[in-house]
Amino acid sequence: MDHWWEWNCELTSVNNYMRFSLPYTPGLLDYVESLTPDTIKSIHDVYFSDPLINPTARHFSDIDFVDQMWIDLKLMKSRYNIKMNYTMNPSVWKNDVYLSPGKQILIDNLIDIYTRGCDMLTFNNLMLLRDIDFRENIPDFAIKLSINNKVSTLDEVEFLHEHVQLNNFILDRSVNRNLDEIIRIHEWTHDKGISLTLLGQEGCITKCPFKQTCDNMISTFHDYDIHEVNDIRLQHSQKFCDSHYNDNPADMLKSPWISPAGLVIYEPYIDYIKLAGRGVDIDSLKVMLSSYLHQKSDTSLSDIFSSHHIMSPVKTITVSELEEKGFSHQVSRCKNQCSSCNFCDKIYESIINDN
């Protein structure tokens, strides 16, 4: 492990098409095996975490799925060369991860994950990633910087590549609305073995002031201690985000998501599209997954944002209705300057009135 700065060059796509990072949920293996060989080739990796290894506040209904999850992931890797992408966000854990024995426990956990077949590690703790002892003692993962690090400019990518030796980035959600910056980043990175990923359709409120707290909530235990930031009762997600969209339906269009039909705009510059939905049941997910894998336009927004409980009329709007009014072309360069623009409000009202 003498050359840790060279580890994570392997992710960059050697093909001239964008590939996908899918969320693990029980039943995903059966779904993948129902796809055509060409569609399966467009799946680069499946991202996941094991709640028995690292803390999470995601609400898994049945902890018994964990053993089957590892079996499914190994089968997808052996049969279809779909990489296993372990996701770990330890930036909100207690300070003992930086000290002995806490850091060694984390290193041992990563060795265990690697020996089980994981090729990739999505990670958000830059303090650990710049720790030479940590980097030299963890396995040879292809390390991908988490979207929670909110890297949104060429300056940040350049700095982290040169000074923290990172080669794989999930760019911040806001960049989905800033194609000019995406092009700048691509022009600098395309010949340096650097891969770029965008998150397709998480559905977060644009420039959400609560985002950092929300990310912290889902990176910790359900029940850790009274000082831990968590969301045991889902107070934040169910009582704020969903209710906000139900009361302000046009804001769903302002969220920095990428339409399945709009993927072609990003394809020349982006290697991978990460699709949200970890823990969502496969019956709810597969319509959304198929829409992106096949770039279909007949999908409703309620299927695109399957992790949200949308009750407003926006849920019936389809991708094709949006694209007929120039949605992707307009928003790919809008930079989410919503206060000086009413495009999404007007397009929402137009579609609702048409129906």
Disulfide bonds with the S-S distance in Angstrom:
none
